[in-house]
Amino acid sequence: MASRTGGTGSGQCVLCVDVGNTVTRFGLFRAASAPDAAGAGQPELIGSCELTTLVPVTADEALVQIRHALKLLGRDAVDGAILSC
């Protein structure tokens, strides 16, 4: 189920992907716009969604899942990605 905590707006966005045995979770984060007291800003979670992990999966099928997740999160592209398996 997709959830949005804020608009897509501008700024750099990073897609975080956690591939589990049964569920693949996607989180879209926007880079911090202002540093906190320690000098490092906290990224903002824009939204998240979960899709069933397909096993086995081809590269093309994985691409379709990523594009589907981005569409659910209201984005066409991201500036970077982090993958956890």
URVENQUI-V77079 format. One record per residue. PSI is psi in radians with two decimals (NA if undefined). OMEGA is omega as a letter, one per 20 degrees, with the letter a starting at -180 (* if undefined). BURIAL is I if it has 9 or more other C-alpha atoms within 8 Angstrom, else O. Layout:
# URVENQUI-V77079
psi: {PSI	PSI}
omega: {OMEGA	OMEGA}
burial: {BURIAL	BURIAL}
This chain:
# URVENQUI-V77079
psi: {2.20	2.50	2.53	2.33	-0.08	3.01	2.92	-0.68	-2.77	3.10	2.83	2.40	2.48	2.31	2.14	2.27	2.20	1.88	1.93	3.10	-0.60	-0.47	2.40	2.16	2.41	2.34	2.30	2.13	2.48	2.41	2.60	2.45	-0.44	2.41	2.62	-2.98	-0.51	-0.05	0.00	2.24	2.75	2.30	2.67	2.23	2.04	-0.70	2.99	2.77	2.87	2.41	2.64	2.33	2.17	2.25	2.19	2.90	2.41	2.91	-0.68	-0.69	-0.67	-0.71	-0.72	-0.72	-0.75	-0.79	-0.67	-0.77	-0.77	-0.70	-0.73	-0.57	0.05	0.43	2.65	-0.44	2.84	2.92	-0.26	3.02	2.64	2.27	2.32	2.19	NA}
omega: {a	r	r	r	r	r	a	r	r	a	a	r	r	r	r	a	r	a	r	a	a	a	r	a	r	r	r	a	r	r	r	r	a	r	r	a	a	r	r	r	r	r	a	r	r	r	r	r	r	r	r	r	r	r	i	a	r	r	r	r	r	r	r	r	a	r	r	r	r	r	r	a	r	a	r	a	r	a	a	a	r	a	r	r	*}
burial: {O	I	O	I	O	O	O	O	O	O	O	O	I	I	I	I	I	I	I	I	O	O	I	I	I	I	I	I	I	I	I	I	O	O	I	O	O	O	O	O	I	O	O	O	I	I	I	I	I	I	I	O	I	O	O	O	O	O	O	O	O	I	O	O	I	O	I	O	I	I	I	I	I	O	I	O	O	I	O	O	I	O	O	O	O}
